[in-house]
Amino acid sequence: MSPAIVLGFTLGTLYGLVFYVVFGHGWLRLIGYWLVSVTGFFLGHWLADVVGLALFDIGELHTVEGTLVSWLSCVTLRLGWRA
């Protein structure tokens, strides 16, 4: 497995866990934040690759763009659960 994929899963998992610790209630939300965070991270990475953005990349991984989309995905899920 590529180191970029491992780092992406690690960062996505970390972001989902942090979001759960701050805002979560229950195991279902932990799983939801994790799935949305990891998916959002790789979606942000892919979008940055397609568009051609390169802000503070770590190797092949677009960390800034992945982080932004991951957090935006978690915020969107949180707002959806509050409604």
N, C-alpha and C positions, 0 to 999 in steps of 0.2 A: 504494500500500500504506500502511496506517495506521502512524503512528509507534509506536503501542503494539505492533503485531505485530513491527516491526523490532527494537524494544528487547527484546521477549520472546525472539525468536530469538537476539539478541546475548547476552543474559544466559544463556539455556539453553546456548548453544554455549560460552560462557566457563566455566560450571560443569562441563560435560562435559569440557572440555579440562583444567581444573585437576584434576579427579578422575582423569583418565587420567595426567597427569604424576605424581601422587602414587602411584597404585595400578596403573596399566595396564602390560600387557606385550603388545605386538603391535598390528597395525593393526586386527584384528577387534574388539578391545576398545575402541579409539578410536571406531570407528563405533558400537559398542553403547552406550558411555557417552554419545555425542552424541545418538543417537536417544532413549534413555531420558531424558536430561536435558531435552531440548527438549519432549518429550511430557509429562514430569512437570511442567515449568514451566507449560505451558498448561493442563494438568489442574488444577493448583493454582489458577491464575487463574480458571478456569471455576467450580470449587467455591466459591471465595470470592465470586464474583459471584452464584451461586445462593443461598448461605447468607446473604449480605449483609454479609460481613466487609469492613472497610476499614482496614487497618493500614498506614500509610505508603505510600499509593498514589502512583504517578507517573502523573498524568493518569488514564487509564482502566485502567491496568495495576496489578494487585494483586501487587506485587513480593515482599512478605514471604511471602505464602502460596505463590506460585509458586516462590520459592527453597526453601522448606521441602519442598515435594513433590518438587522436582527433586533435591535432595540425598538425600531418603529413597528415591527411585527408584534413584539411583546406588548407594546403600548396599545396597539390596535386590538389585540386579543383581550387585554384588560378592560378596555372601554366596551367591548362587545359583551363581556361577562357582567359588567355593571348595569347594562341597560335592561 
